[in-house]
Structures are given as structure tokens and as C-alpha cells.
């Protein structure tokens, strides 16, 4: 079957090719442009053409806590060359049909793989600790753990968990979102490819639907920055091989 040209004025012509074999409901065509952009194209065009814009008050997810220790940023100029060398974590808001919830995720910096995540109705620290504890239990300890300067991440409970596992703590510069750029890119993907196309009626529905998307993101979504591999492939292919006994 010949490819199709999608001529969006906002983005210029783009050629798509149907997938061979079974067609995925979520990804029904190949994207000829930058692989990191193709899944979000439709969502962006829909919102732009219909002049859709969020009218709810966006909650702050990075409120500092006066007096808490701020750690230096350790990733600037560092070559991250393997899985579990550096992890990053952040919190974002997820709008629903009524109200919103918060999503926290732990991401491997090298592979972009989402190692663990939690959805919460509050910004209390417990859901962040649970996500980190799950990632540690499943994948061991990273060398560096990067966050912003939000009160959850500068708290004694959070930094203590990292220090107890001999992990070097890194924190973004104040207001420097680029210091945690790979998590910011994850949030963009989650929102344009999943959240903005839905209107969750309940916390349970949001949690289940986001979970399905993050599974897709890890296992099936290719990234141009990973040489067209998925995060799962980039992560597991580069783990140290255990020597046979």
C-alpha cells in the first residue's frame, strides 16, 4: 500500500506508511519525521486547530521548603553511558474531567525508561517514596539520583532514603527545567499522546489508562535519540551481563 501524505499547514507535509502485519490501534502508521515527534503530532494539531487551551488553574508541583538542604547539580557535562548510572524523578499534574491528580515517575537517564511511577490525589511525600522504593527493589541503586528542588525531594525522608542506599543526590538549578530535560520530555509525551486525548472520570480510570500508556512508552515507542530503539530495548540491552558460574 502506498504511503499517505498528511499536509498539516502547521507542520508541513508528512508521509506515513502503514505498519506491516497487524495494525496497532495506538500507532496505526509509521512516522517519516523525527521518531520522537510522530505520536504527538495528531494531538498537537487537534488542539492547535480547535484553539483548545487549558482553562483550569495549573497547580504548582515544585514548591521549595525553606531550610531544607539543596544539593548541587551533578549531571552538567557528565557523559551518561549506561543504564542505572543516573536516574531522575519529577512530579506533574494530570487534568481529569473534574479536578486533577499528580503523577510521579522515576526515569533512567540513559534509556529514558520509566522505572516506576505513582498517581496521587495529594502532593504528600508518600507516593514519591513508594515510587523510589519500587525502583530500588526492582533495579538496584543508581549512582546519581536527580530531582528538582521541590519540598518532597528536599525533605529529610526523601534524601535520607537515597543516602541510605549510597546514592549521590543531584538537584536542578532553581527554575532550570532543562536540568531534568528527559523527564520533561516524558511529561510532554504523556500529556499529548494520552492525557489530552482523554477525560478521566475517576482516579482509578486515570491510573489504569496512564499505566497502559507508560507500558506502551517503555515497550513499543521508538525514540530517535535511542537509534530508533524503545526504552526497554535501550535499557535491557546495555545492562551488565552476569558471568556464568
Secondary structure, 3 states (H helix, E strand, C coil): CCCEEEEECCCEEEEEEECCCCCCCCCCEEECCCCCCHHHHHHHHHHHHCCCCCCCCCCCCCCCCCCCCCCCCCCCCCCCCCCCCEEEEEEEEEECCCCEEEEEEEEECCCCCEEEEEEECCCCCHHHHHHHHHHHHHHCCCCEEEECCCHHHHCHHHHHHHHHCCCEEEECCCCCHHHHHHHHHHHHHHHHHCHHHCCCCCHHHHHHHHHHHHHHHHHCCEEHHHCCEEHHHHHHHCCCCCCCC
